Amino acid sequence: MKITNKNIRTGFLAACVLGSLTACEEVSFYNSPEEPFLPYVLSLGVNGAAGTTYYVVTTGDLMSGSINAFGKGVEQSGYHDYDISGQTIFSIGGLGVTETTEVIRNSNGYIQEGRHFAYTNAPDAFIQVGEHQMLGLELPQDKTIDSKMTFYQVDTDKFAISSQIATPVFPMNQLEWPTITGMDFSINKVYVTYYGMNPLSWATPYTDTTYVAVYDYPEMTFNTLMKDTRTGPAGSWNAFNGIFSVESGDMYIMSSSGMGNGFAQTTKTAGFLRIPKGTTAFDDYFFDFGAATDGLRPSHIKYIGDGLVFAEVSTRKQQVQWADKELKCCIIDLNKKTVTDIPEIPVHDGNGGRRFAVLVDGGYVYCPILQPNGELYVYRVDPQTATAERGAKISGSFVAGFFRLD
């Protein structure tokens, strides 16, 4: 849907009244006409009285001026996360929104919504499994609804579900109902990370083991359940950060068990484990993140290449459940097992349970950071030197998706 000046102005002013934007310079929304073929695409989330609205916009400059949605972009209501395959952005609904919508650049150089498809319920995971295939996982909310979950294979060329396969939730539910924290693909297997969370009380009584359920692809039949007691569960609530692949094809598990990201208790150190490419066993690699940082825990991570991870790390040694606050930015070196602070980025609050909206482009990492005064800015990070520079101001409450379309 095309945004009108009236709609966007009303949305931003509502956010100002609620305190979601503490520095609402209305003049910054003007004099910013939409231009074609701008490479960077951001989804700006704006919190208002009626909920959150998303405005998908483009910009050619991440390091100066203002990034805003006044009179331009694509408006999306409801809750959305975002992923990308080739030159197509997937706007993935959640929290009641079941549609996945295509966001593309049209022949005139402007972004627009295109085709869409719908799940029965919002997906818990969505990943690339081939050049023209994505894979979604839909899990029932609790055992009273269904004992099976559904894998959806998506044809990215047709932007349509090509098949769906139901498979038992067991053994992921053998201790408590699973909360999915990540999914990855290697050769002919799909790896699903999760932890047990009571769907009524939000209790997490089992935090002393890492669990990874492995399924054979494309049949999606259960293969094995991997376990490791060197760390607690992989990933955190709704942030999709439990497992990721590196250039070699090996997969790394991030375990935090941070209470600020949904856990009700913590019983193990934060750390990283490794699964060799295509195998179903952890090797002897172990990076004790807690020991390297005097007991701190990563909250949000993004693998950026060459063994390096960009991370937001909680500075709170005594965390409070769901309080995703007081985060610092760091570069984690998985090979050297080191953690280096980025001093130019201030300690800030996180986005809670949602994907980490970070762009890796041209050897730099671009990340939206909420300032202590409530303003939102892009920071450009040089991962080789662990230094950063503040760039463009963002007129919004948060950024839900951050991509480059050529």
N, C-alpha and C positions, 0 to 999 in steps of 0.2 A: 504494500500500500504506500502511495506517495505521501510524504509528510507535508502538511500545509504549515505556513508560518504561524497561523493561529494555534494549531495543535502543538507544535514544538514549543512555542512560547509558553503556552499554558502548562505543558508538562514540566518544563524547567522551572517555572515560577512556583509550581506546586512543590517541587523538590526543595526549592529554597525555603519555602515556608516550613517544611518539615525538618529542615536542618541537614538534609542530605548533601546539599551544596552550600558551603559556608561563604563562598566568595562568588556570588552570582552576578557577574558583570554582563548585564543584558546586552550592552553594546557589542560584546564579543560575538554575539550570535548573528550580527548583521554583517553586511559587506563581505560575505563569503560564498559567492555563487558556486554552484556545482560545476566541476570541470571534468571532461572525459579523460579516460585512460590514466587516472592517478593510480599508482601501484599499490598503496597500502590501504588495507581494509580493516576497519575496527567496528566492533559492535559496542556501542555506548549504552550502558545500563543506567536508567534514570529511575530512582525510587520516588514514587508519588503517593498521594492519598489513596488512589485506587489500586496500588500495587506497582509492579516494575514494568516499564516499557523499554524496549530495545530499539536503537536507531543504528542501522548498519550504514556506515559512511566511508568515504575514501579521502585520502590526503596524499600529497606528494612530498610533504615536509614533516618529519617527525621531530625535528630539533628546534623549531622556532614557531612563533605564532600560536594560534588556537586551533584545536581540532574540535569541531562542533557539528551539530546536525540541523542547524536552522535553515529551513526551506529546502532541504535536500536529503538524500538517502532513502533508506527503506525502513519503515516502521513495523515492529513486530511486538505484539502484546503477549502476555503470558510469561512462561519461564523457558529459557533457551540456553543450551550449550552449543559449542561450535567445533567442527573439525573440517579438514580439507583433504581432498583427493584430486590431484592434478590441478586443474584450474576451476574446480567446483568447490564451493564452501557448502558444507552441510550444516544447516540450522536445525539442531536436534531438540525437540520439545521435551519438557519434563514437568514434574509436579502438576499433572493433569493435562498437559499438552502432549498429545500422542503423535502429532505429525512431524515428519522431517521434511524440510523445505530446501530446495536448491537455490543458492544465491550465486549468480554468475554475472560476468560482464557481457553486455549485449554488443551488437556490431557497431553501435555509436559510441562505445567506450564507457557507458554508464552501468553501474551495477543494478540488478533487478532480481526479484524473485522469479523462479521458474517452476519446474515440476515439483511434485511432492508425493509422498506416500505415508501411510499411517501404520503404526503398530497397534496392537490391542491395548497395550499400556506403554508408558514411556520406557525407553531402553535403559538398562543399567550399564551397558558398555557398548562401544562402537569403535571398530578398528579396521585398518586396511589389511587384507589378506592376499592380495594379488594386484596386478596392474589395473584390473577392471572389476575388482570385487571388494566390497566392504562386508563386515560381519557384525551384526548386532546381537545382543543378549538381553532378553526380557525375563525378569524374575518375579514371581508372585510376591505380594507384600508380606504374606505370612502363610503358614501351613494350612490355615483354614480355607484359603482360596484355591490352592492347587498344590499338588506334590511334584509338578513338572515345570520346568522352565523351557523357554523357546529360543533357539538360535535362528536368526534371520540372515540369509545371504542376500546381499544387495548388488545388483548389476549397476555399476556407476555410469555406464554409457546410456542405459535406458532409464536411469534413476528410478528404479523399481525393485521391489522385493522379488527375487527369482525363486526362492524356496524358503520354507520354514520347517524346522525339525524340533520336535518336543523330546526332551530327555529328562530323566529324573533329577530332582534337586539333590538327592542323596548321592554321595556322602557329605556334601557340603553342609547339610543341615543336621548332622549327627550329634552335635553338641548344642547348637543354638541356631536360629534362623540366620542365613548368611547375608552379609552386606558386601556387595561387590566393590572392590577397590581398584581393579585394573584388569586388562586383558592384553595378551600379546600373541603373536603368531610366529612359528619357526618351522620351516620345511613343511611338515604335514601334521602339525600339532597346534592346538590352541591352549594357552595357559591362562587360567583365571585365578586371580588373587582375591582373597576375601577374609572377613573375620566375622565372628558371631556377635550379633547384637539383638537383644530382646526387642521385638517390634512395639511392645507396649511401654516398657519401663526404660528403654534405651540403655540398659545395663550391658556391660561387656565383660563377663566373668572369665573368659578364656583368652588371656593375653600373654601366655608363656610359650607360644609356638607359632611359627610361620607356616601357613597352609597355601598350597597351590594345587588346584584341580586341573588335570590335563585331559584334553579331549582330542580324538583323532579327527583330522579334517580331510575331506569335507563331510564325512558321515556324521560327525559330531557325537560319536559314541564315547562313553567314558573310558579313559585309559588307565589313569592311576591318580592317587592322591599323594602329593609330595609334602613332607613335613621336615622342619628343622627347628631345633630348640635353642639355637644360639641367639635368636632374636624373637620378638613377639610377632603379631600379625603384620602382613604387608599392607602398606598404604593407609589411607584414612577416609573418612566418610565423604562420599560424593566428589572427591577431588581427582579420582582416576590417576593415582600416582604410585600404585603398588609395584608395577613391573614395566621395564622398558628394555629395548634392544640397542646394542651398539653396532659399530660398523662391521665387526667380525661375525655378527649374528648371535653372539652370546647375549644372554639376558641377565639383567640385574634386578634384584628385589630391594626395595627401600622399606625398612621397618622403622616406624617412629613411635607408635603407641602414644602419641601426644594427646593429653586430655583437652588441649585447646582445639583439637580437630576431631573431637567426638568420643574419645575413649573415656570410660568411667573410671578406669584404673590403669596403672602402669606397673609392669612387673619385670621388664627386660630393658636392657640398654638399646638405644637407637643404633641401627647399623645397616650395612649393605651386604647382601649375599649374591652369589652368581650361579647361573644355570648354563652350562655349555650348550652351544647351538644344537637344537634338535633333540637334546637328551631329556631324561626324566629324573635326574638326580642333581642335587647341589654338589659343587666341587668344594675344595678346601679354602676358597677365597672368603675372607671375612674382614670387613672394614668396620671396626668398632667406633662408630661416630661419637658415641657418648664419651668414650675415653679420650678421643681427640679434641673434644670441645668442653671438657669438664662438666659433662652431664647434660648438654643441650640436645634439642631434638629438631630435625627439619620438619617444616610444616608443608611447604610446597616446593616441587622440584621440576626442572626441565633439563633433559639431556641435550647438550649443545654440540657434541662432537669431540673427538680426540680424547675420550675418557673424562671430559669435564662436564660438570653438572652445575647449572645456575640454581640457587636455592634461596628461599626465605626460611630463616631459622628462628625459632622462638628463643628469646632471651630470658624467658621465665623458667627458672628451675622448679618452682612450685606452680604448676599450671592449674587452671580452673576449667572444667569441662565446658566446651563450646566457646571459650574465650580465645579466639584466634587473633591475639594482640601482641604488641611489642616484638615485632619481627625485625631482624636484620638480614641483609643480603650478603651472600657468600658465594665463592666459587669452590666447589668440591672436586678434587682430583681423585678419581677412583683408582688410578694406577699408582700414584704416590701416596695415597691415603692421607691427604691433607685437606684442611679447610681454611680458606683465606677470606677474611672480611673485606667488604667493599666500603671503605670509609665515607665516600661521598654520598651514599644513599642513607637518609635518616631512618632511625628506628620507626616503624609504622605498624598499622593494623592491617590484617589480611582480609580476604574476601570470604573466609569461612569455607564451607563445603562446596567448592566448584572448581572447575578446571583452571589451571594456571595459564592466564592469557599472556604469553610471552612470544615474541617473534625473534627468530635467529636469522640474520640477513647480513651478508657482506662481511662476515667475520665478527659482527657485533651482536649483542643481545639487547633487545628493546623491551622494556618492562614498564607498565604503568604503576606508579607508586603514589599512595595517598599520603599527603603531607600532614604534619601535626596540626596545621590550621584547617584541615579539611579539603584543601585544594588537591587536584589530581594532575600529575605531570608524567610525561614519558621520560625515562632515563635510558641513556645509551651506555652499555657496559662493554668494556674491552676485557674479555675473559682471560687473555694472556697476561695482563698486568693487574687484574682485579681492581680496576678503576672505573669511574663512571662520570657522566656529564648529564646535567639536567637539560631537557629539551622542551618540547611543546606542551602547552597547557591543554588539558582535556576538559571540556564542559560536559560533565556527567558524574554519576555517583561511583561507577566502576566500569571496567572493560571486561566484557564476557568473551570476546574473540578478537584475535589479532593475527592478520595474515598478509601475504603479498600475492597479488595476482599480476602476472606479466601480460 
